[in-house]
Amino acid sequence: MRIQNLVLVNVGVNETLIFAYRNKKLLFKYDLPFGEEYLIRDLSAGLRISFYEAKKILERYKKAKGIQYVLAKRIDGKIKRIKISFIKEIINARVEEILFFAAEKLKSKDFYKKLHPKIILIGKFSRLRNIQKIATDILEQSVDIR
């Protein structure tokens, strides 16, 4: 199967890149200044933990199944027990925000409105739980995760 129209959304460490292709030719590219570090900084601030601890929690969250709490060292050195549901709220809010910015850029183009390109999400967010549903809801069409 040959894909005629494609949008690739690559969420990286410091930025989110959006590439739109039609018949293998690049139509446009956007560079959004938000990536995984944006999410980690917000997690750090929301949980009052260091950036390093927030990064470790994000990695545990990506892999965690069936756990309800994680332990993290607060900035004051005390150990804090954090509900996974609270971590999920912070992460999902930032993921949604980044994808809303991407959707806004895409929906402003006739290409997106008329041709309904195949959308592929790659990069740092592709391993997050429920990312396919979140991306599909925001981008208002099916999203493949790679």
C-alpha positions as CSV (number, residue, x, y, z in Angstrom):
1,M,0.0,0.0,0.0
2,R,1.4,3.3,-1.0
3,I,0.6,6.3,1.2
4,Q,-0.1,9.4,-0.8
5,N,-0.6,11.9,2.0
6,L,1.2,11.8,5.2
7,V,1.8,13.8,8.4
8,L,4.6,12.8,10.6
9,V,4.6,14.3,14.2
10,N,7.9,13.7,16.0
11,V,7.9,14.7,19.6
12,G,11.5,15.0,20.6
13,V,13.4,16.1,23.7
14,N,13.3,19.8,23.1
15,E,10.9,20.3,20.2
16,T,8.0,18.8,18.2
17,L,8.5,18.6,14.5
18,I,5.6,18.3,12.1
19,F,6.2,17.2,8.5
20,A,3.5,17.1,5.9
21,Y,4.0,15.1,2.6
22,R,2.0,14.8,-0.5
23,N,3.2,12.2,-3.1
24,K,6.5,12.0,-1.3
25,K,7.1,15.7,-1.5
26,L,7.5,17.9,1.6
27,L,4.7,20.4,1.6
28,F,5.5,22.1,4.9
29,K,7.4,21.7,8.1
30,Y,6.7,23.2,11.5
31,D,8.9,23.3,14.5
32,L,7.1,23.7,17.9
33,P,9.4,24.6,20.8
34,F,7.8,22.0,23.1
35,G,9.0,18.5,23.7
36,E,9.6,15.9,26.5
37,E,11.7,18.3,28.6
38,Y,8.7,20.7,28.7
39,L,6.7,17.9,30.2
40,I,9.5,16.9,32.6
41,R,9.9,20.5,33.9
42,D,6.1,20.7,34.5
43,L,6.2,17.3,36.3
44,S,9.1,18.6,38.4
45,A,7.3,21.8,39.4
46,G,4.0,20.1,40.0
47,L,5.5,17.4,42.2
48,R,8.1,19.7,43.8
49,I,10.9,17.3,42.9
50,S,14.1,17.8,40.9
51,F,14.3,17.6,37.2
52,Y,16.3,14.4,37.5
53,E,13.6,12.8,39.8
54,A,10.9,13.9,37.4
55,K,12.7,12.3,34.5
56,K,13.0,9.0,36.4
57,I,9.3,9.1,37.2
58,L,8.3,9.7,33.6
59,E,10.4,6.7,32.6
60,R,8.8,4.6,35.3
61,Y,5.3,5.8,34.2
62,K,6.0,4.7,30.6
63,K,6.7,1.2,31.9
64,A,4.5,0.9,34.9
65,K,1.5,-1.4,34.9
66,G,-0.7,-2.1,37.9
67,I,1.1,0.1,40.3
68,Q,-0.7,2.9,42.2
69,Y,2.2,4.9,43.7
70,V,5.8,5.8,43.0
71,L,8.4,7.1,45.5
72,A,10.4,10.2,44.7
73,K,12.9,12.4,46.6
74,R,11.5,15.9,47.1
75,I,13.7,19.0,46.7
76,D,13.9,19.2,50.5
77,G,15.3,15.6,50.6
78,K,12.3,13.9,52.0
79,I,10.8,10.9,50.3
80,K,7.4,11.5,48.8
81,R,4.8,8.9,47.8
82,I,3.0,10.0,44.6
83,K,-0.2,8.6,43.2
84,I,0.2,7.4,39.6
85,S,-3.2,9.0,38.9
86,F,-1.8,12.4,39.8
87,I,1.3,11.8,37.6
88,K,-1.0,10.8,34.8
89,E,-3.0,14.1,35.1
90,I,0.1,16.2,34.8
91,I,1.5,14.2,31.9
92,N,-1.8,14.0,29.9
93,A,-2.3,17.8,30.3
94,R,1.1,18.6,28.8
95,V,0.7,15.9,26.1
96,E,-2.7,17.3,25.1
97,E,-1.3,20.9,25.1
98,I,1.6,19.9,22.7
99,L,-0.8,18.0,20.5
100,F,-3.3,20.9,20.4
101,F,-0.5,23.2,19.2
102,A,0.3,20.6,16.5
103,A,-3.4,20.2,15.5
104,E,-3.8,24.0,15.3
105,K,-1.0,24.2,12.8
106,L,-2.2,21.3,10.8
107,K,-5.9,22.4,10.7
108,S,-4.9,25.8,9.4
109,K,-3.8,24.1,6.1
110,D,-6.1,23.1,3.3
111,F,-3.9,20.0,2.8
112,Y,-5.1,18.7,6.2
113,K,-8.7,19.6,5.7
114,K,-9.2,18.3,2.2
115,L,-6.9,15.3,1.9
116,H,-7.1,13.7,5.4
117,P,-3.5,12.5,5.4
118,K,-2.4,9.5,7.3
119,I,-0.9,10.7,10.7
120,I,2.0,8.9,12.3
121,L,3.2,9.9,15.8
122,I,6.8,9.0,16.6
123,G,9.4,10.0,19.2
124,K,9.3,10.5,23.0
125,F,5.6,10.4,23.4
126,S,5.0,7.3,21.4
127,R,5.6,5.1,24.4
128,L,3.2,6.9,26.7
129,R,0.0,5.1,27.8
130,N,-3.2,6.0,26.0
131,I,-1.3,8.2,23.6
132,Q,-3.1,6.8,20.5
133,K,-6.5,7.7,22.0
134,I,-5.4,11.2,23.1
135,A,-3.8,12.0,19.7
136,T,-6.8,10.6,17.7
137,D,-9.2,12.7,19.8
138,I,-7.2,15.9,19.4
139,L,-6.2,15.5,15.7
140,E,-9.7,14.2,14.9
141,Q,-8.6,11.3,12.9
142,S,-6.9,8.0,13.3
143,V,-3.2,8.2,14.4
144,D,-0.6,5.4,14.0
145,I,2.0,5.2,16.8
146,R,5.5,4.1,15.9
